Amino acid sequence: MHSFEISPVDRALENLLQNKVDRKTKPLGALGALEKLAIQIGLIQQRLDPQLCQPQLLVFAGDHGAAQAGVSAYPQDVTWQMVENFLAGGAAINVFARQNGLALTVVDAGVAHDFGPRDVKRTAPDFFENRGLSPLLLDAKMAPGTANYLEQPAMSAAQCAEAMARGAAIVAQLAATGCNVLGFGEMGIGNTAAAALLTHCLTGLPLAECVGRGTGLDDAGLKRKQALLATALARYRAAGGDDAPRQVLAEFGGFEMAMMVGAMLAAAERRLVLLVDGFIVGAAALTAIRLQPALRDYCVFCHRSAEAGHRVQLQALQAEPLLDLGLRLGEGTGAALAFPLVQAAVNFLNEMASFESAGVADKRDDVVAPRVSSAG
Amino acid sequence: MHSFEISPVDRALENLLQNKVDRKTKPLGALGALEKLAIQIGLIQQRLDPQLCQPQLLVFAGDHGAAQAGVSAYPQDVTWQMVENFLAGGAAINVFARQNGLALTVVDAGVAHDFGPRDVKRTAPDFFENRGLSPLLLDAKMAPGTANYLEQPAMSAAQCAEAMARGAAIVAQLAATGCNVLGFGEMGIGNTAAAALLTHCLTGLPLAECVGRGTGLDDAGLKRKQALLATALARYRAAGGDDAPRQVLAEFGGFEMAMMVGAMLAAAERRLVLLVDGFIVGAAALTAIRLQPALRDYCVFCHRSAEAGHRVQLQALQAEPLLDLGLRLGEGTGAALAFPLVQAAVNFLNEMASFESAGVADKRDDVVAPRVSSAG
């Protein structure tokens, strides 16, 4: 089994970064959350002038055995249909990734559909290079969907480890091309149910607080989902299941989630900035953080999902996301929409003038330096 | 006096817009606030496929007579020094406007400083054309700062009307070049104090709730500011001052604020999308809305400022801003940072595939159309 070694960020640079932020031509703290973000990225990269290079979004897709039982408002076929929509460029994530300059790769982690031959060099090292912004499909299929966790574990421990390893391998290739900021998204009918189970097991908070309406269940549908998940949990507990992250992930997770956990661990190991989307990506991040707590340092939480259980996750991770727009779409849309704010944090740190360079009086010293003509 | 005629948006298209949003390949409502925003912009432009053209930011700068009395943590000279910083490209608003593709114009509405000759064609109709993203200074100076409202009205009624007319004229020129989305920003030491007085008078909420720390007053400074503003208000009330928007604006406003009110009215009259920044721009928007309530339909509230009084304004206008990042910088930074979200709202409406065009099953009918290869 691959083991990941993730170090907490070295905070020795923090004072220098804070000082650089504080000398910018603005009142102290006036850029709010963007100031904290700029310092976080500086610490991840161990630079006073961090750079975001080749931003990428990986959208992991997979099907869930439990979806047949009625945990979603949509039929399972929507998973592969949406993958086709991603490849055709017509989904929300395509629109937002294009707009904000993120390259998009769709990873078939375990969709119950044969996508047939595609013009894709699966293993070539140049997979991620020179392809502009047009989305490609990467075939990393573990199986055509997981098993139904109402009856048995969704995947075996070996499958879970293999899915994580494949996710890690994808990130290793991608990082080798120079990408240092990576957004995560997902598609999988039934995966808010899986994320709810993971969130419950890994935070210890009541299941009812972790379960939401997903793609749009009505009251009766929500009740059915809650009852089904309670049943799955009871079966797991009766079989002696504990709350170890890998075991919970194998028991209830989707292949897209397990692959994402591996991808996140590999990304943090390489000191990439991780753009964490909403509830399902959040469940993967929570799992990865329980495995390697230092991974938290590399996470930028992009938005607060309208899905109920997301608040539980964010609370458990003491995370304050950048956006709160009532989104509940997944696909990585929150990450793609928040990316300009992440870029803005880096840009103000690098491009804004300081009080000294701009000749602006600071209230703290009231010294007006001579006017200069260019930004420092 | 110029009179503005602003019509409420015609809502006849609302159902068609809502239906277009609902047929996109996503669960109903899953794009949250962006869906409402897309519909708002469609209604402003009276189109099912709205377009944002030549986005512009106008930053109005002016000085306040009351600034000498100690209502700000910074000396008054910072106003002109920051204008120089804008022109040199080194301020936060430069960084964010550049990043997000907004052209930037700085308007000297009444700065207490002689900027000397600049390479600017003040009145030429091509002022706003063909200049890329490099910021220019537009000279619309009313006077070198307002009078001190602790002693007398900040400006006369005639000055206030003239400032509004100049703001309107700027927008008329700008709209003639094809710009249909306009962000507002400001610079003026002392203008959170003025905005607090306007907010109090126009909402009727307690002055203490409307006054904040501005650029960073400490507790003692905040107390002094509150006491000074209470004194100014008492003088105004004793002189028979009422809460009519134009009178309040002339009494306490800055030239940058009066000019902005005129600019906003002219922009809404021409059916532009107005990007409303934080507390000071919000005070101008509140004034403009009190003059012409239909202006509210054209406003996109971009961020929730950390400045205390902004919450009062937003509550009074029942506005839910796009961003809540603890910003309190002004300059239009919240508008520039939110612009990609505004663009995203328009883009998803225009570019996303529908269930039918993408061949994705909708939970409402479960009909799977044949797969298609391009986005609809």
Chai-1 contact restraints between the chains, C-beta under 6 A:
chainA,res_idxA,chainB,res_idxB,connection_type,confidence,min_distance_angstrom,max_distance_angstrom,comment,restraint_id
A,T25,B,N85,contact,1.0,0.0,6.0,A-B,restraint_1
A,T25,B,A91,contact,1.0,0.0,6.0,A-B,restraint_2
A,K26,B,A92,contact,1.0,0.0,6.0,A-B,restraint_3
A,K26,B,L329,contact,1.0,0.0,6.0,A-B,restraint_4
A,P27,B,T215,contact,1.0,0.0,6.0,A-B,restraint_5
A,P27,B,G216,contact,1.0,0.0,6.0,A-B,restraint_6
A,L28,B,G216,contact,1.0,0.0,6.0,A-B,restraint_7
A,A30,B,R328,contact,1.0,0.0,6.0,A-B,restraint_8
A,A30,B,L329,contact,1.0,0.0,6.0,A-B,restraint_9
A,G32,B,L325,contact,1.0,0.0,6.0,A-B,restraint_10
A,G32,B,G326,contact,1.0,0.0,6.0,A-B,restraint_11
A,G32,B,L327,contact,1.0,0.0,6.0,A-B,restraint_12
A,A33,B,L325,contact,1.0,0.0,6.0,A-B,restraint_13
A,A33,B,G326,contact,1.0,0.0,6.0,A-B,restraint_14
A,A73,B,K363,contact,1.0,0.0,6.0,A-B,restraint_15
A,Y74,B,K363,contact,1.0,0.0,6.0,A-B,restraint_16
A,P75,B,A361,contact,1.0,0.0,6.0,A-B,restraint_17
A,D77,B,A361,contact,1.0,0.0,6.0,A-B,restraint_18
A,V78,B,A361,contact,1.0,0.0,6.0,A-B,restraint_19
A,Q81,B,V360,contact,1.0,0.0,6.0,A-B,restraint_20
A,E84,B,R371,contact,1.0,0.0,6.0,A-B,restraint_21
A,N85,B,T25,contact,1.0,0.0,6.0,A-B,restraint_22
A,N85,B,A353,contact,1.0,0.0,6.0,A-B,restraint_23
A,N85,B,A358,contact,1.0,0.0,6.0,A-B,restraint_24
A,N85,B,V360,contact,1.0,0.0,6.0,A-B,restraint_25
A,A88,B,S373,contact,1.0,0.0,6.0,A-B,restraint_26
A,A88,B,S374,contact,1.0,0.0,6.0,A-B,restraint_27
A,A88,B,A375,contact,1.0,0.0,6.0,A-B,restraint_28
A,G89,B,A375,contact,1.0,0.0,6.0,A-B,restraint_29
A,G90,B,A353,contact,1.0,0.0,6.0,A-B,restraint_30
A,G90,B,A358,contact,1.0,0.0,6.0,A-B,restraint_31
A,G90,B,A375,contact,1.0,0.0,6.0,A-B,restraint_32
A,A91,B,T25,contact,1.0,0.0,6.0,A-B,restraint_33
A,A92,B,K26,contact,1.0,0.0,6.0,A-B,restraint_34
A,A92,B,F348,contact,1.0,0.0,6.0,A-B,restraint_35
A,A92,B,M352,contact,1.0,0.0,6.0,A-B,restraint_36
A,V95,B,N347,contact,1.0,0.0,6.0,A-B,restraint_37
A,V95,B,F348,contact,1.0,0.0,6.0,A-B,restraint_38
A,V95,B,E351,contact,1.0,0.0,6.0,A-B,restraint_39
A,V95,B,M352,contact,1.0,0.0,6.0,A-B,restraint_40
A,F96,B,A344,contact,1.0,0.0,6.0,A-B,restraint_41
A,Q99,B,N347,contact,1.0,0.0,6.0,A-B,restraint_42
A,T215,B,P27,contact,1.0,0.0,6.0,A-B,restraint_43
A,G216,B,P27,contact,1.0,0.0,6.0,A-B,restraint_44
A,G216,B,L28,contact,1.0,0.0,6.0,A-B,restraint_45
A,L325,B,G32,contact,1.0,0.0,6.0,A-B,restraint_46
A,L325,B,A33,contact,1.0,0.0,6.0,A-B,restraint_47
A,G326,B,G32,contact,1.0,0.0,6.0,A-B,restraint_48
A,G326,B,A33,contact,1.0,0.0,6.0,A-B,restraint_49
A,L327,B,G32,contact,1.0,0.0,6.0,A-B,restraint_50
A,R328,B,A30,contact,1.0,0.0,6.0,A-B,restraint_51
A,L329,B,K26,contact,1.0,0.0,6.0,A-B,restraint_52
A,L329,B,A30,contact,1.0,0.0,6.0,A-B,restraint_53
A,L337,B,A344,contact,1.0,0.0,6.0,A-B,restraint_54
A,P340,B,P340,contact,1.0,0.0,6.0,A-B,restraint_55
A,A344,B,F96,contact,1.0,0.0,6.0,A-B,restraint_56
A,A344,B,L337,contact,1.0,0.0,6.0,A-B,restraint_57
A,N347,B,V95,contact,1.0,0.0,6.0,A-B,restraint_58
A,N347,B,Q99,contact,1.0,0.0,6.0,A-B,restraint_59
A,F348,B,A92,contact,1.0,0.0,6.0,A-B,restraint_60
A,F348,B,V95,contact,1.0,0.0,6.0,A-B,restraint_61
A,E351,B,V95,contact,1.0,0.0,6.0,A-B,restraint_62
A,M352,B,A92,contact,1.0,0.0,6.0,A-B,restraint_63
A,M352,B,V95,contact,1.0,0.0,6.0,A-B,restraint_64
A,A353,B,N85,contact,1.0,0.0,6.0,A-B,restraint_65
A,A353,B,G90,contact,1.0,0.0,6.0,A-B,restraint_66
A,A358,B,N85,contact,1.0,0.0,6.0,A-B,restraint_67
A,A358,B,G90,contact,1.0,0.0,6.0,A-B,restraint_68
A,V360,B,Q81,contact,1.0,0.0,6.0,A-B,restraint_69
A,V360,B,N85,contact,1.0,0.0,6.0,A-B,restraint_70
A,A361,B,P75,contact,1.0,0.0,6.0,A-B,restraint_71
A,A361,B,D77,contact,1.0,0.0,6.0,A-B,restraint_72
A,A361,B,V78,contact,1.0,0.0,6.0,A-B,restraint_73
A,K363,B,A73,contact,1.0,0.0,6.0,A-B,restraint_74
A,K363,B,Y74,contact,1.0,0.0,6.0,A-B,restraint_75
A,R371,B,E84,contact,1.0,0.0,6.0,A-B,restraint_76
A,S373,B,A88,contact,1.0,0.0,6.0,A-B,restraint_77
A,S374,B,A88,contact,1.0,0.0,6.0,A-B,restraint_78
A,A375,B,A88,contact,1.0,0.0,6.0,A-B,restraint_79
A,A375,B,G89,contact,1.0,0.0,6.0,A-B,restraint_80
A,A375,B,G90,contact,1.0,0.0,6.0,A-B,restraint_81
